[in-house]
Amino acid sequence: MKAAVYKGKHRFEIADIPTPTPGPSQLLVKVHSCGICGTDVHAVMYEIAPPGTVLGHEFSGTVVKTGSQVSRWKAGDRVVGGGGEPPAGDQPASRSHPRYNYRTMGFQGGRTRAYAEYVLMEEWEPLALPAGVPDDHASLTEPCAVAVHAVRNSGLKLGDSVGVLGAGPIGLLCLQAAKAAGAGKVFVSEPAPARSRAAAALGADAVLDPTKEDVTGKLVDLTGGQGPDVIFDCAGIRSTLDQAMNTVRRSGQVVLVAVPWEPLPLLPVDWMAREIRLHTSWGSSPGDWKISLELMRSGKISMKPLLSESSFIPLEGIEKAFEALMKPSTQLQMVVRP
């Protein structure tokens, strides 16, 4: 089968590698589409992924073969590449290790993932894809679950005002998840025109350009002089966390959803007297995946504004896509179709 094999130094090679054979409790999935995730971009940018790795974990596909002990799945079933409940004692380190550090412990190598034509999964791993959810949209279930997890673990209450800093894929999904959770108004800050248009199309009550407007001042004005009740930092660039802390209302909450890899400047004296709560959100749980699929099925979360014809690339285009995404990015979602 064809696969995009990471060779180190930001290079990929399209290679023929053996098509895996499922073991007794495994299934072989033909990959339909696989989103390019920010964690994969970081793994390449910071040389965490070892040479020889096949990345890709945001995917949808179709079961083509099952092991002798598999009873839940059959050939032809449409699935998403995660969301199943792991067996007892098999929780990921990010949920079980008492001192988990993603930078030093986060990369799980040694497994061929979905920047390839086929991928192996354990019987418990996938979820069934609901009728009416297209395969391309389903490949974004994982980032949707990240946004759902962030909103569910926030202090958001019915009718609260919300700020979203950054309208990349996660920010656009946080916007929709906050609306679905009952936010009164959701305001978005984003400089890239394509992303701003997507935020407006998805129902943002105002979209601000931080290169032209005073985002803090504007959000305070839009909320009657108070500041939003909850702000989701989905950008994670040098200025946004301090900006979020400086903008949120007294006793409000800032949720850090983005994963900053560089030190961030903060000036706490500007905002700590307002007794603000900072909450970090990490990944997702199986329940978040199930909620995400239902929100997609019901139309409460839409992937259409995140995707266009230019979003989709073949395996051969993956190196150029990573090169673009490692720079300050204005793209929406990039999806590989093996």
Order of alpha helices (4+ residues) and beta strands (2+ residues): beta-beta-beta-alpha-beta-beta-alpha-alpha-beta-beta-alpha-alpha-beta-alpha-beta-alpha-beta-alpha-beta-alpha-beta-beta-alpha-beta-alpha-beta
